[in-house]
Amino acid sequence: MKKAEPDTQSDDGAVSAESATALIDAKIAALADWRGKTLATVRALIRQADPDVVEEVKWRGVPVWSHAGMICTGETYKLAVKLTFAKGAALPDPDGLFNSSMDGNTRRAIDLHEGEHLDTAAFKALIRAAVALNTAPKAKRTST
């Protein structure tokens, strides 16, 4: 995981990578139920899929994973852990992991509920696809 500059907080409430890692650790520990275990598992899978991922915390404590742009967030609710992919609508999902936020033009999400199994290989492939999309050269606009 990449390191950030010394502890700083940006205008959008984001904190440095080192602080974010500690805050995510604390969030997982504080949950102390299936949601904490699920968030910890997802976090480990993201790190395995992209060793260069940057962890952030935004919007009052929401874990965010980025690489050349946002990959996904990890929100925790009473009945679900929601993994929202910033550019999910543009990602291939041959295994059908996306099951939430399907109506939007940009985002897609995976809602994980207690006792549900996440296809780890498919999830890692989705993370790698999000990184590839973020790091792909941007198409130049042509004048007509």
Sine and cosine of phi, psi and omega as CSV:
sin_phi,cos_phi,sin_psi,cos_psi,sin_omega,cos_omega
0.00,0.00,0.66,-0.75,-0.02,-1.00
-0.96,0.27,0.55,-0.84,0.05,-1.00
-1.00,-0.09,0.50,-0.86,0.02,-1.00
-0.96,-0.28,0.06,-1.00,0.08,-1.00
-0.90,0.43,0.09,-1.00,0.01,-1.00
-0.81,0.59,0.34,-0.94,-0.06,-1.00
-0.72,0.70,0.91,-0.42,0.10,-1.00
-0.59,-0.81,0.44,-0.90,0.06,-1.00
-0.87,-0.49,0.73,-0.68,-0.04,-1.00
-1.00,0.01,0.05,-1.00,-0.01,-1.00
-0.89,0.47,-0.49,0.87,-0.01,-1.00
-1.00,0.05,0.13,0.99,0.05,-1.00
1.00,0.01,0.05,1.00,0.01,-1.00
-0.95,0.31,0.50,-0.86,0.03,-1.00
-0.88,-0.48,0.18,-0.98,-0.03,-1.00
-0.88,0.47,0.30,-0.96,-0.02,-1.00
-0.87,0.50,-0.66,0.75,0.00,-1.00
-0.90,0.44,-0.71,0.71,0.04,-1.00
-0.92,0.40,-0.63,0.78,0.00,-1.00
-0.88,0.47,-0.69,0.72,0.02,-1.00
-0.86,0.51,-0.70,0.71,0.02,-1.00
-0.91,0.42,-0.64,0.77,0.02,-1.00
-0.92,0.40,-0.63,0.78,0.04,-1.00
-0.93,0.37,-0.66,0.75,0.10,-1.00
-0.82,0.57,-0.73,0.69,-0.02,-1.00
-0.91,0.42,-0.64,0.77,0.01,-1.00
-0.89,0.46,-0.71,0.70,0.01,-1.00
-0.88,0.48,-0.71,0.70,0.00,-1.00
-0.90,0.44,-0.63,0.78,-0.03,-1.00
-0.93,0.36,-0.51,0.86,-0.01,-1.00
-0.92,0.40,-0.69,0.73,0.12,-0.99
0.74,0.67,0.55,0.84,0.08,-1.00
-0.55,-0.83,-0.29,-0.96,-0.04,-1.00
-0.85,0.52,-0.52,0.86,0.00,-1.00
-0.92,0.40,-0.66,0.75,0.05,-1.00
-0.90,0.45,-0.69,0.73,0.03,-1.00
-0.90,0.44,-0.66,0.75,0.00,-1.00
-0.91,0.41,-0.71,0.70,0.02,-1.00
-0.89,0.46,-0.64,0.77,0.03,-1.00
-0.91,0.43,-0.65,0.76,0.01,-1.00
-0.91,0.42,-0.72,0.69,0.00,-1.00
-0.88,0.47,-0.69,0.73,0.02,-1.00
-0.85,0.52,-0.71,0.71,0.01,-1.00
-0.89,0.45,-0.64,0.77,0.02,-1.00
-0.91,0.41,-0.64,0.77,0.03,-1.00
-0.89,0.46,-0.70,0.72,0.01,-1.00
-0.90,0.43,-0.59,0.81,0.03,-1.00
-0.93,0.37,-0.67,0.75,-0.03,-1.00
-0.94,0.35,-0.55,0.84,-0.02,-1.00
-0.63,-0.78,1.00,0.00,-0.01,-1.00
-0.86,0.51,-0.31,0.95,0.00,-1.00
-1.00,-0.09,0.19,0.98,-0.01,-1.00
-0.88,0.48,0.55,-0.83,0.05,-1.00
-0.94,-0.35,0.79,-0.62,0.05,-1.00
-1.00,-0.04,0.68,-0.74,0.05,-1.00
-0.70,-0.72,0.27,-0.96,0.13,-0.99
-0.76,-0.65,0.82,-0.57,-0.02,-1.00
-0.73,-0.69,0.11,-0.99,0.15,-0.99
0.73,0.68,0.86,0.51,0.06,-1.00
0.87,0.49,0.68,0.73,0.17,-0.99
0.97,-0.23,0.22,0.98,0.00,-1.00
-0.99,0.11,0.84,-0.54,0.09,-1.00
-0.91,0.42,0.67,-0.74,0.01,-1.00
-0.73,-0.69,0.70,-0.71,0.07,-1.00
-0.91,-0.41,0.76,-0.64,-0.09,-1.00
-0.73,-0.69,0.42,-0.91,0.17,-0.99
-0.34,-0.94,0.96,-0.26,-0.08,-1.00
0.84,0.54,0.56,0.83,-0.06,-1.00
0.77,-0.64,0.22,-0.98,-0.05,-1.00
-0.93,0.36,0.70,-0.71,0.13,-0.99
-1.00,-0.06,-0.90,0.44,-0.01,-1.00
-0.36,-0.93,0.24,-0.97,0.09,-1.00
-0.93,-0.37,0.31,-0.95,0.04,-1.00
-0.78,-0.62,1.00,0.07,-0.02,-1.00
-1.00,0.00,0.58,-0.81,0.04,-1.00
-0.89,-0.46,0.76,-0.64,0.04,-1.00
-0.84,-0.54,0.12,-0.99,-0.02,-1.00
-0.85,0.53,-0.66,0.75,-0.09,-1.00
-0.94,-0.34,0.02,1.00,-0.05,-1.00
-0.36,-0.93,0.43,-0.90,0.27,-0.96
-0.96,-0.28,0.87,-0.50,-0.08,-1.00
-0.96,-0.29,0.84,-0.54,0.05,-1.00
-0.96,-0.29,0.97,-0.24,-0.05,-1.00
-0.99,-0.16,0.85,-0.53,0.01,-1.00
-1.00,-0.06,0.85,-0.52,-0.10,-1.00
-0.84,0.55,-0.63,0.78,-0.02,-1.00
-0.88,-0.48,0.57,0.82,-0.10,-0.99
-0.84,0.54,-0.57,0.82,-0.02,-1.00
-0.91,0.42,-0.37,0.93,-0.01,-1.00
-1.00,-0.06,0.01,1.00,-0.06,-1.00
-0.99,-0.15,0.60,-0.80,0.12,-0.99
-0.94,0.33,0.66,-0.75,0.01,-1.00
-0.69,-0.72,0.90,0.44,-0.09,-1.00
-0.89,0.45,-0.38,0.93,-0.01,-1.00
-1.00,-0.07,0.00,1.00,0.07,-1.00
0.92,0.40,0.64,0.77,0.02,-1.00
-0.94,0.33,-0.59,0.81,-0.02,-1.00
-0.92,0.40,0.80,-0.61,-0.02,-1.00
-0.67,-0.74,0.20,0.98,-0.05,-1.00
-0.49,-0.87,0.38,-0.92,0.00,-1.00
0.84,0.54,0.65,0.76,-0.09,-1.00
-0.99,0.15,-0.26,0.97,-0.08,-1.00
-0.99,0.10,-0.29,0.96,-0.06,-1.00
-0.97,0.24,0.24,-0.97,0.00,-1.00
-1.00,0.01,-0.22,0.97,-0.12,-0.99
-0.82,-0.57,-0.84,0.54,-0.12,-0.99
-1.00,0.07,0.39,-0.92,0.18,-0.98
-0.60,-0.80,0.43,-0.90,-0.04,-1.00
-0.68,-0.74,0.35,-0.94,0.13,-0.99
-0.88,-0.47,0.88,-0.47,0.10,-1.00
-0.99,-0.12,0.85,-0.53,0.04,-1.00
-0.95,-0.30,0.79,-0.61,0.01,-1.00
-0.94,-0.35,0.31,-0.95,-0.03,-1.00
-0.79,0.61,0.76,-0.65,0.05,-1.00
1.00,0.08,-0.12,0.99,0.00,-1.00
-0.98,0.19,0.51,-0.86,0.01,-1.00
-0.98,-0.20,0.71,-0.71,0.07,-1.00
-0.97,-0.22,0.79,-0.61,0.07,-1.00
-0.93,0.37,0.97,-0.23,-0.14,-0.99
-0.91,0.41,-0.63,0.77,0.00,-1.00
-0.91,0.42,-0.68,0.73,0.01,-1.00
-0.92,0.40,-0.61,0.79,0.01,-1.00
-0.91,0.41,-0.69,0.72,0.04,-1.00
-0.89,0.45,-0.61,0.79,0.05,-1.00
-0.90,0.45,-0.62,0.79,0.03,-1.00
-0.91,0.42,-0.66,0.75,0.06,-1.00
-0.88,0.47,-0.73,0.69,0.00,-1.00
-0.89,0.45,-0.59,0.81,0.04,-1.00
-0.92,0.39,-0.61,0.79,0.03,-1.00
-0.91,0.41,-0.65,0.76,0.05,-1.00
-0.91,0.42,-0.70,0.72,0.01,-1.00
-0.87,0.49,-0.65,0.76,0.04,-1.00
-0.90,0.43,-0.68,0.73,0.00,-1.00
-0.91,0.41,-0.52,0.85,-0.08,-1.00
-0.99,-0.15,-0.07,1.00,0.01,-1.00
-0.92,0.39,0.57,-0.82,0.07,-1.00
-0.86,0.51,0.66,-0.75,0.02,-1.00
-0.97,0.23,0.68,-0.73,0.04,-1.00
-0.94,0.35,0.68,-0.73,0.03,-1.00
-0.99,0.14,0.64,-0.76,0.06,-1.00
-0.98,0.20,0.64,-0.77,0.04,-1.00
-0.95,-0.31,0.59,-0.80,0.04,-1.00
-0.99,0.15,0.64,-0.76,0.05,-1.00
-0.89,-0.45,0.00,0.00,0.00,0.00
